[in-house]
Amino acid sequence: MTEFWLSDEEMDEQIEANRLACQRLDDFDRDDDDWDEIWEGVFAILAEHLGEVREAFDLDPRKSALFEKYPDLLWAACDPQQPVIYSPVFREFGMPVFDGGPAMTTIRFDPWTGKELPSSVRDAFFEEAQKILGHEVGVLDDELDTLPDAYQDETWWVEKGL
């Protein structure tokens, strides 16, 4: 097991600080013309990418099935000041592409330890979604939200042993 550099109490404090930072980003007044371009470019992208770990883990990286092996990487993925993205559903890590959309550059190795990251389960997810929904779906299909709760985070691939 990798030893993490913060105690549980310190992590709880940092998680709460991250929640507050996300709330500030969500509440940011974009009406000021000087900030509009910055907001659209950087803050909006980072806040949007944090959506998955906010919903899946409430920004607590210890709730991830991968925390024991990649604590620093998951910590960064739950920190609104770090440009690290984690998609629990697809088991993918990356860095945002600042093009105003959801694009990211996938990373294959943990930048802190050099360990190879587990492979993506994106293809397996869509195979499962097709079985459940009875037809082919894509990443932007709203119908994905109707899948069982297990398919909204890591639960599905953990249960299937992927």
Order of alpha helices (4+ residues) and beta strands (2+ residues): alpha-alpha-alpha-alpha-alpha-beta-beta-beta-alpha-alpha
